[in-house]
Amino acid sequence: MPSLQAFAGFAALIGGAHAIGQMSCVSFESSSSAFPVVSSGQAAPVYFSSDDWLGVQLAATNFATDIERVTGQKPALHNVTSLTSAVQSGSKPIIIGTLGQSPLIDQIVNSTNLDVSSIDGQWEAFMTQVVANPLPGVDSAYVMIGADKRGTIYALYDHSEQFGVSPWYWWADVPTKQHSELFVAATGCAHGSPTVKYRGIFLNDEQPALQNWAMEKFSNGTGAYYTGSPFNSEFYTTLFELMLRFKANYLWPAMWSSAFAVDDPLNQHYADMYGIVMGTSHEEPIMRSTPVEWDIFGSGPWDYSVNRQNIYDFWVVGAERGKPYENIYSVGMRGAGDLPMSPTTNVALLQQVIGDQRQLLSDVNNGTNITTIPQMWCLYQEVLAYYEEGLQVPDDVTLLWADDLFGNIERFPLYNERNRSGGAGVYYHYDLVGAMRDYKWITSSQMTKTFDQMSLAVDRDAVRIWILNVGDLKPYEMQTEFFITYGWNSSIWTPDNLNTFVSTWAQREFALSESDSGTIADIIANVSRYNSRRKPEMLNGTTYSLTNYREAEIMLEEWNTVLESSTAIYNTVSLAMKPAFFQLVQHPVEASHTVATMWIYAGINNLYASQARVSANDYATQVQSLFQKDYDLELEYHTILDGKWDHMMDQTHIMYYYWQQPMQDTMPFVTWVQSRKSSIAGVMRIVPEKSLGAWPGDNMNDCAQGYSCPNPTMTFDPYVPFQNSYVDVGAGGPIPFDFTVTSNASWLEFSVTAGSISLLAPEQRVYISVNDWSQVTGAETAVINFNATAQGQPLLNVPITFIANHTVPSEGFSGFVEGDGVISIEAAHTTSNTSVAGISWIELPGYGRTLSGITPWPRMADNGTNFTAGAGPHVEYDFYNFNTIGQAGNITITTYVAPSLNANGDDRPIAFAIQVDSETPQTEYFIPPAAPGELPDAWNGMDGFAATNIVPVVTNFTAYPGAHILKIWMVEPAVIVEKIVIDTGGLVPSYLGPPESMTV
Ligand SMILES: *[C@@H]1O[C@H](CO)[C@@H](O)[C@H](O)[C@H]1NC(C)=O
């Protein structure tokens, strides 16, 4: 792709036109060098040749309509059939066409000697510019030239987008920004061949939402004759236009109960006419929907070892049917229902399958050299195992590498696999039907993660095909556009400018100010971060710790913050803008907030009930109302714009009983505390921070024995990140009471020292802090008394032993300090960073579960080299501990690493090394080995690496109390470290690990 670099500049926006990752050549004000598209109420006429591709003619027609959408002026559109007197003399036209296909363009190139060498012969390249004296009698024209069909189409839609017509104007109701004047720069816009040749989406998992919606909108309730599918050519042409507008070119159609070529015989024809390359999914060979078409038209078992002739003939039909069109044929075979073929399947049979498929493709295409027919084989699960075990794949077949279904690509081409003429590609998921749990409801994939994984694909030359499983398309609009835009031109995106994709997108879609657009970028980053910590479908009431590190509470606050900032902008956008903003931002935020909050409240309800706190009932009520709000939001989505998106949010998403979607949303379990009866333990419940138990009375969490337990003890030191601790005072029943908090230590401070509790105000939180550490020497013990008085009741007293430990790091130390028995460090907060051979650890801002990730960069430096532990680039962290585990001199370090697989192959498993002080560095190969085509056991399950989106790597070191240096060394590229937690004896369980420690 030699010409790509020439156009790689991330051009500044001019004249307020918004285009994402494109050269900018549109303005809304006149200037000496600007060519008028519309000025003083006059629109430049638009010309194309009747000999040009029909897809180009169609896009040119849409282009003229787009100009009218923006300016209200409809350009005269000329379909030129003869070159003589083609263009009206004296006019200043826009002339559109494809090199070698448009006589109009070819004549201009010939007669003006226009230099088209930068695009000639380049896949999907285009250039536009003002040309002087292009044709007899014409002084100047704005000429838009594509190197091929899609090159021209992309030139047009690229301009439309800059004019103010969002690719999503119909699919997400983004209003067109109006301008009365419209200009293009004389120098125009240009783009070379894209990074990725085939950039596609897969409408998988189309039920229930997309299918129910399309049934209502496109098929009057009756679907196709054979399948009942609503996905007819009216639906698909609407989709094709959208795809071309955001520069996709490749589609795997809906296939669970549809058969693209059968459901509407015009589907294939229109795809090709519009300019979309059709494929079929990894399990559907030779352009036939499988198993849907096989079940209707096939005979005998779907088993090549016993039913070869019938299956062969079935595929011949697919090849014949696809012959006139641009396709990529899936080759190979899986068993029925996207499952492995029979256990007796062997490599020899698959070799026969693929040999036969290539023979029939060549035969049907009149003996065409098979290496010129695009074919793809997806190395998915068992097929990957066969491949690793030696299955021969013809060199011209594109190998498609898949992710683990959760966005972690299993493997990339190795060095010896990079020179295949068919190249390699990636099949990636934003949406899943499958184990360990479906996720099809709402966006839960981080853009930073997509960037990490797909930039690896670029680095390792898997750029022939990228296909994204988008489920039912909405609501992954922006994320999908990013995936495709990155494949269009990866060279302009870096870890540091990724967020400008979102802010520019927000400006384009909602015409927001720069600062509001920045806020939108934060909102999107946060929503996808929170939803990817653990997918909403996998949440339960105790995902986030209800007792430790205020984890659930902080999660609630974070959700509230993101909802508040989204709502604030939603309230200010114009009425015309609201439907788009709702679909693209507000709904995902509010719906995610609702479900996440509901699960945490359900967990609190259960916990508080076990502690005999009547406030549990308030949480039960909240869960009920959030469960209803969830459906209200769905209804709102379905009713905006007079029901345009009815059914689009039909996806069930609450309470899974196994991996598959539930047939109905069901509310999380809640329980009720009898609020009309007194607790047998007394009126007052006392629950200190970090405790699952409650006092007075019995509770299995108060002590091991569960009865006659000692009163609670709390510990505290100056480096507890929250700088305080708390005790909850709650009602155990209906009797109101007054309480007081007193202590025998002058250095203790309480947020409240007295209060009243009743059914109307059943809880009060008392924060405790140390107001003067100078009064505390070493560990000092105080007693805090919680006393309750209630009418007709004996005085109730719960004494808490409070141990304050005045820890002091040595003079001159600077770094992270132990608090509460742990040291927690965000990986990006290094004290030093040493590069070797031009490689250093850089931050991937916004990546991962908490703050960001760090990774050795550039990844392909020195051909993707690796290092032995202690030799490569490394980062350091200074920390100070006061304790060790069991005070025996040891610490345990958990390094939280992104779940990246051994994508460099088994010979180069992903790794890093970790060292404390001058101890020997420990090299950690943190992805356990697995059988070919399988994932390690630790990957799977609801607590596995994929579900938790993290790999905790545990190492042990000796580190006596004092100052230490922790070092992380590069061993292999592509490792991403997010967070480091050092346990000095006080670590307690949580989902994300303790909050970051204090520094001095
Ligand atoms: C342009 O003219 C040709 C020939 O008459 C016709 O086939 C084609 O449909 C026209 N294109 C458009 C977009 O109207």
The ligand as an ORCA input file, in Angstrom:
! r2SCAN-3c Opt
* xyz 0 1
  C     -28.331      6.687    -16.420
  O     -28.670      6.341    -17.721
  C     -28.567      4.956    -18.046
  C     -28.805      4.797    -19.508
  O     -29.946      5.463    -19.894
  C     -29.580      4.204    -17.197
  O     -29.461      2.798    -17.434
  C     -29.281      4.466    -15.736
  O     -30.242      3.848    -14.897
  C     -29.258      5.967    -15.456
  N     -28.834      6.179    -14.122
  C     -29.543      6.800    -13.182
  C     -28.965      6.906    -11.833
  O     -30.635      7.253    -13.404
*
